[in-house]
Amino acid sequence: MRKIVLSIVVFLNLNVSLYAQEIIWADGLRFQLGISAYKNILQESLKHPNITYRNIKKIFICTEGSPCLSSPKNGIISLVYHSLISFEEMVDELIEQSMPIENHPLLIPEVKVVLEKRHALATGFFWGKEGYIVTCAHVVAEETSFKIKVLYKNLEFTQEQYTADLIAKDDFSDVALLKLTPSDTENFLSLYSSFPSVLIDEREWSYQKLTPGKSLTLRGFPSYAGGKMMESQGTILDPMASHWSTRLLTIDAQMDKGMSGGTITSQQGYLIGIIFGQMRHMENLENIGALATDFYSDLFLLKQLKEFKTVKEDLIITFDPWGHTVLFKKERNFQYAVRWSTLQSFLTLDDVVYTNAFCGEKGKRRPCGILVWQNRNLELSSLEPQKTIITQINGIDLVQGEPEGSLKKFSWFIRTQNLRDATLTIVPTVLPPKEGKKE
């Protein structure tokens, strides 16, 4: 099959080198209808931020059914010509056919987070090139300083140990941002020149790419491994396990203590989730998988924690009435924190609501709904403070359970709906609030 070699059409500054992408067209494509539009879409797609970090040096454009050369490891990929391809489809295809460029010659982005006060460990990862480290808020708890151990690509630890300080955390989404101290940042860069970083998927439509059955890679420091980094494979069970708060993913993969803050990456190398908990069988409590927050949502929060040290807006991913995935931003008009010394969660909306109430007969009491602790909302004057528990809103049960309970469900409603117009199911109680487990 004859091919026509066009001159270099796109140059991309990849920081480490200047790659020229050579595009080679099959002979029969010269006079195809729509070829001009295809060329324009291809050139625009090659400028997308995701493509900047893909190893693409040569592209063969072939007709359907014809043989086409491809060697992704060497930066050679092939595309089948389709006249009606969209920009989004073209970017997706370039990603599917190529491999990511290594972002560091020696190190991986995942790190071990050592919790000296609690004699425990967890997982985190470098985010960006400034020494920021992401982990789970429940890993941080009330500690403010952490020892960080870094790994080579062979998963062996480097000799150095670094110190990172807490920058900010968000208990509601269970995400925390740390940063190496200035002196350790200088020491790190003197040895390794730059920080390794997770690969971020910057496609605006990437939140739609998570579907059941997709293969994933999990990395973390499970307790069963004796402090060693473990890498395992898994698949998405449910990409929308919850939409009460930050979108949750359920993963069919082995999970254990120490993996909180670990990474879940796609086959294309992009970080898609942060491990935060175990999925357990409701009857025998057997570990049956991993729970993870969706990184598309987390990234929106991390940028705020970096800039403001707090979260001002949430990115909500949910379903519309027709079952389509939609997302929108919502101002966070409530406060949420966890008092780790007592393992007691609390939510305030102008000091109106307090959670971890209990209900049920003596001996069978369980966390149940939301206790109205203090009510200054005249429109909800029937909710008598300290004597009312809300158990349902619009038919949604607020009884606490896994993976989320009444607290996060209630916060969803106060963010997205007007309680004045909601149907509340309440039960009277004179029981004071009791300490309970964190939801």
Secondary structure, DSSP 8 states (H G I E B T S, - for coil): --EEE----EEEE-SS-EEEEEEEEEGGGTT-TTHHHHHHHHHHHTTSHHHHTB--SEEEEE-TTS----BGGGTEEEEE--TT--HHHHHHHHHHHS-B--S-SSEEEEEEEEETTTTEEEEEEEETTTTEEEE-HHHHTT--EEEEEEEETTS-EEEEEEEEEEEEEETTTTEEEEEE-HHHHHHHHHHHSS----B----TTGGG---TT-EEEEEE--GGGTT--EEEEEEEEEEEEE-SSS-EEEEES---TT-TT-EEEETTSBEEEEEEEEEE-TTT--EEEEEEEEHHHHHHHHHHHHHHSS--EEEEEEE-TTS-EEEEEEE--SEEEEETTTTEEEEESTT-EE---EESSTT--EEBSEEE-----GGGTTS-TTSEEEEEETTEE-B--SS--HHHHHHHHHHHS-GGGS-EEEEE-----------
